[in-house]
Amino acid sequence: MADAKTLLRNKPAPRFRKSSCDASKMTPEQKARYLAFADPTKPDVKTMLAAALMKERKALDNRQKELEDKNLIGVLKASEARNRLRNTRLQYQNLRAQEINFLISFQRNAKGAVRLEVFLPPRRNIAKLSDCMNTIQRSRIEEILEDESGFGC
């Protein structure tokens, strides 16, 4: 019997057994050491390993989400910059058209106004517009252009 007791006493047993509640109080360094030598089939160790994996995945998901957010912010900033450029361009075109219309309106006679409008259109893409004059208006303009005095009576 003495031999049996000595055999039981000599059986290797882990020095530091940690329960799951003690494992939650461990520092990350201590957890790593514990998990390195613990039996992975124990439920406590399985839950700790699963928690570590989930934490890593969550960190990766957070990084990926940050990258997606940064990408979205970049797209929004580019869109705002395009809108600012477009608004500036439209504002310039409107001011230019107003000045040209002002110059046209202060011509001495209709002939000069029509000539200025032909050579200096208020809008650039005026050629894309459809013909907005009917035959009566067109003949009236031709009369004004052919008139020597420029009054077209």
C-alpha positions in Angstrom: 0.0 0.0 0.0 2.8 2.4 0.7 4.0 1.9 -2.8 0.5 2.9 -4.2 0.5 6.1 -2.1 3.9 7.0 -3.3 2.9 6.4 -6.9 -0.2 8.6 -6.5 2.0 11.3 -4.9 4.5 11.1 -7.7 1.9 11.6 -10.4 2.6 14.9 -12.1 0.0 17.5 -11.4 -0.1 21.0 -12.7 1.1 23.4 -10.1 -1.1 26.3 -10.9 -4.7 25.3 -11.9 -6.7 28.3 -12.9 -10.4 28.3 -13.0 -12.3 30.3 -15.6 -12.9 33.1 -13.2 -9.2 33.3 -12.3 -8.4 33.3 -16.1 -10.5 36.4 -16.6 -8.4 38.2 -14.0 -5.1 37.3 -15.7 -3.1 39.8 -17.7 -2.7 39.0 -21.4 0.8 37.8 -20.8 -0.3 35.3 -18.1 -3.2 34.1 -20.3 -0.8 33.4 -23.1 1.5 31.4 -20.9 -1.5 29.5 -19.4 -2.9 28.7 -22.8 0.4 27.6 -24.1 0.6 24.7 -21.6 -3.0 24.1 -20.9 -4.9 21.1 -22.3 -7.0 22.4 -25.3 -9.8 19.9 -24.7 -10.9 21.5 -21.5 -14.0 23.6 -21.8 -12.5 26.6 -20.0 -9.5 26.6 -22.3 -11.7 26.3 -25.3 -13.8 29.3 -24.3 -10.6 31.3 -23.7 -9.2 30.3 -27.1 -12.5 31.1 -28.8 -12.7 34.5 -27.0 -9.1 35.3 -28.2 -10.0 34.4 -31.8 -13.2 36.5 -31.6 -11.2 39.4 -30.2 -8.7 39.2 -33.1 -11.5 38.9 -35.7 -13.2 41.9 -34.1 -10.0 43.9 -34.3 -9.6 43.0 -38.0 -13.3 43.9 -38.6 -12.7 47.3 -36.9 -9.7 47.9 -39.1 -11.6 47.0 -42.2 -14.5 49.2 -41.2 -12.1 52.1 -40.6 -10.6 51.6 -44.1 -14.1 51.5 -45.6 -15.1 54.7 -43.7 -11.9 56.4 -44.9 -12.7 55.4 -48.5 -16.2 56.7 -48.2 -15.0 60.0 -46.7 -12.6 60.3 -49.6 -15.3 59.7 -52.1 -17.6 62.3 -50.4 -14.8 64.9 -50.3 -14.1 64.4 -54.0 -17.8 64.8 -54.8 -17.9 68.0 -52.8 -14.8 69.3 -54.7 -16.4 68.5 -58.0 -19.6 70.3 -57.0 -17.6 73.4 -55.9 -15.8 73.4 -59.3 -19.1 73.0 -61.1 -20.7 75.9 -59.2 -17.7 78.1 -59.8 -17.7 77.4 -63.5 -21.5 78.1 -63.7 -21.1 81.3 -61.8 -18.4 82.5 -64.1 -20.5 81.6 -67.2 -23.5 83.4 -65.8 -21.4 86.6 -65.0 -19.9 86.4 -68.5 -23.4 86.1 -70.1 -24.7 89.0 -68.1 -21.8 91.3 -69.2 -22.3 90.3 -72.9 -26.0 90.9 -72.6 -25.3 94.3 -71.1 -22.9 95.2 -74.0 -25.5 94.0 -76.5 -28.3 96.1 -74.9 -26.3 99.3 -75.0 -25.5 99.2 -78.7 -26.5 102.3 -80.7 -28.6 100.4 -83.2 -30.2 97.0 -83.7 -27.8 96.1 -86.5 -24.8 96.5 -84.2 -26.6 94.6 -81.4 -27.3 91.6 -83.7 -23.7 91.6 -85.1 -22.3 91.7 -81.6 -24.6 88.9 -80.5 -23.6 86.8 -83.5 -19.8 87.3 -83.0 -20.0 87.2 -79.2 -22.8 84.9 -78.0 -23.7 85.1 -74.3 -23.7 81.4 -73.9 -21.0 79.1 -75.5 -23.2 76.2 -76.6 -25.7 78.3 -78.4 -25.3 76.2 -81.5 -26.8 73.2 -79.7 -30.1 75.0 -79.2 -32.8 74.5 -81.7 -34.0 77.4 -83.9 -36.3 79.4 -81.8 -37.4 81.9 -84.5 -40.3 81.5 -86.9 -40.2 82.8 -90.5 -41.7 86.2 -89.7 -39.1 86.9 -87.0 -36.3 85.7 -89.3 -37.4 87.9 -92.2 -37.6 90.9 -89.7 -34.0 90.3 -88.6 -32.9 90.0 -92.2 -34.5 93.3 -92.9 -32.8 95.0 -90.0 -29.4 93.6 -91.2 -29.9 94.8 -94.7 -31.1 98.3 -93.7 -28.4 100.9 -94.0 -29.6 103.2 -91.3 -29.9 100.4 -88.7 -33.3 101.4 -87.5 -35.3 98.9 -89.6 -38.6 100.8 -90.0 
